[in-house]
Amino acid sequence: MDNETHEGPSAPLSSDEIADIVVGVIAGRESVAEAALRARVSTRSVEAWRQVFFDGGLEALKGTGPHRPPTRESLLQREVESLKEALGEVFLELDVWRDLRNARHQRP
């Protein structure tokens, strides 16, 4: 057995469990080695998770992350566009009804 892995199969960790491990390491509550031992994974896994965590956080702060939640402004802009589209459809329908009414009144 290599000295970076620990005995015994373990169930895959959830993303919340991995985040707890990474935050514990970053906060200094435990070392990478201690976290790996407790989670029954290699120290390389913990280090990789920490790097992914840092990279994802940096991307989110830059606004380039794939899971960046929409801002209130972007949500409101989408709603405005949707309402403009609906209003345009109503105006078109109203024009059709007016044309029908005018055509009916102009018949001899």
C-alpha positions in Angstrom: 0.0 0.0 0.0 1.4 3.5 -0.9 1.9 5.8 2.1 -0.5 8.4 0.7 -3.6 6.2 0.8 -5.5 4.7 3.7 -6.9 1.2 4.2 -10.5 0.3 3.6 -13.0 1.3 1.0 -15.0 4.3 1.7 -18.2 5.6 0.2 -17.7 8.6 -2.2 -17.8 11.9 -0.4 -20.5 14.4 -1.2 -19.5 17.9 -2.4 -20.6 19.3 1.0 -18.3 16.8 2.8 -15.4 17.7 0.5 -16.1 21.4 1.1 -16.0 20.9 4.8 -12.7 19.1 4.6 -11.2 21.8 2.4 -12.5 24.6 4.6 -11.1 22.8 7.7 -7.7 22.7 6.0 -7.8 26.3 4.8 -8.9 27.5 8.3 -6.1 25.5 9.9 -8.3 23.3 12.0 -6.3 20.3 10.6 -3.5 19.6 8.2 -3.8 18.1 4.8 -2.5 14.8 6.2 -5.0 14.8 9.1 -7.9 15.6 6.8 -6.8 12.9 4.4 -6.5 10.3 7.2 -9.9 11.3 8.6 -11.6 11.2 5.2 -9.7 8.0 4.2 -8.4 9.5 1.0 -4.9 10.4 -0.2 -3.2 13.7 0.6 -3.1 14.3 -3.1 -6.9 14.2 -3.2 -7.2 16.8 -0.5 -4.7 19.0 -2.2 -6.5 18.7 -5.5 -9.8 19.5 -3.8 -8.2 22.6 -2.2 -6.9 23.8 -5.6 -10.3 23.3 -7.3 -11.9 25.1 -4.4 -9.5 28.1 -4.8 -9.8 28.1 -8.6 -13.6 28.0 -8.5 -13.8 30.8 -5.9 -11.5 32.9 -7.9 -13.5 32.4 -11.1 -16.7 33.2 -9.2 -15.2 36.5 -7.9 -14.1 37.4 -11.4 -17.6 36.7 -12.6 -16.5 34.0 -15.1 -17.5 30.9 -13.2 -20.0 28.6 -14.8 -22.3 28.6 -11.8 -22.3 32.3 -11.0 -25.8 33.1 -9.9 -27.6 35.8 -11.9 -27.6 39.3 -10.3 -30.8 41.0 -9.5 -30.2 43.4 -12.3 -29.8 40.6 -14.9 -33.0 38.9 -13.6 -34.9 42.2 -13.8 -33.5 42.8 -17.4 -34.7 39.3 -18.4 -38.2 40.1 -16.9 -38.3 43.5 -18.8 -37.4 41.7 -22.1 -40.1 39.1 -21.5 -42.7 41.8 -20.7 -41.7 43.8 -23.8 -42.2 40.7 -25.9 -45.6 40.0 -24.4 -46.7 43.6 -24.8 -45.6 43.5 -28.5 -47.8 40.4 -29.0 -50.8 42.1 -27.4 -50.4 45.1 -29.7 -50.2 42.9 -32.7 -53.3 41.0 -31.6 -55.1 44.3 -30.9 -54.2 45.6 -34.4 -55.7 42.4 -36.0 -58.9 42.9 -34.0 -59.1 46.5 -35.0 -58.5 45.6 -38.7 -61.3 43.0 -38.5 -63.7 45.4 -36.9 -62.9 48.1 -39.5 -63.3 45.6 -42.3 -66.7 44.4 -40.9 -67.9 48.0 -40.6 -66.9 48.9 -44.2 -68.8 46.1 -45.8 -71.9 47.3 -47.7 
